[in-house]
């Protein structure tokens, strides 16, 4: 998964916070429908329509056909024959993102952008002295609609994990509040696959251990979770109890962007590994496109069946300028490891050594 938890969720003292997670609804596709009235009400996908193209974003009309971001374009077209493909216009998305960021800044300086269309806000002490966080969220969403013509959803809670869950609860164009009294109960009935930060592979591992819901995790000891899931086990242990003390970090600058996956069965063949790298490459490249960033160093991460971990990197003179270049570099790094004497349980891809002004804290929603 991208952007793994960088600090633990465990208990700490301190006053209760008011956190809002704002997530624009089908952002790229909604901008295209806004700017082209002929597309309104129709299934739209932002991305390349060619054979090796990937969907970067899909309108809600397209999602009813099962079209999702990171899906191969040929698959999307097969599922939705009337799908309209639109080439991404990232300069437009960044301009709209800047408008949204300015609206956030009217209410709080504590803004942690996750991408062009998503951010956490700490409104414990907001600039307009609005008593209730839900009213802050309503004001922000109304202003976004007024200024940009776009819909935003929001989740409000006392921590980041629950605020993220809450924003998904009333999508599109809605908001939801999870109070401290509601938090533990809300999590206990939640399937682990719905937990933000738990991907398909980890979910499958949890299911194999009899962990299907938040309550199942809560019934385990701290030692059990750490033994089976390492450092992340501590995070899972606490969020299953509705506890997450990570702070909203204003204008953080990430040094690398990566994605990785642990496989249900160990891999031995080059072609199989290369195939498994494709969705990871898609995630990393989409993240770079979302943020308008480019990096010079590609790193391949390999964990073998015996848990030995190695990394191999390649740095280019300018920057990795396309998904194809990222794929080629990743494939070359993988090919250089063959023949392998051990099977592989995990693969990861990352980009670092960012270049250009786009990685500075001033870039909107970076």
Secondary structure, 3 states (H helix, E strand, C coil): CCCCCCCCCCCCCCCCCCEEEEEECCHHHHHHHHHCHHHCCCCEEEECCCCCCEEEEECHHHHCCCCCCCCEHHHHHHHCCCCEEECCCHHHHHHHHHHHHHHHHCCCCCEEEEECCEEEEECCCCCCCCCCHHHHHHHHHHHHHHHHCCCEEEEEECCHHHHHHHHHHCCCCCEEEECHHHHHHHHHCCEHHHCCCCCHHHHHHHHHCCCCEHHHHHCCCHHHHHHHHCHHHHHHHHHCCCCCCCCCCCCCCCCEEEEEEEEEEEECCHHHHHHHHHHHHHHHHHHHHHHCCEEEEEEEEEEECCCCEEEEEEECCCCCCCHHHHHHHHHHHHHCCCCCCCCEEEEEEEEEEEECHHHCCCCCCC
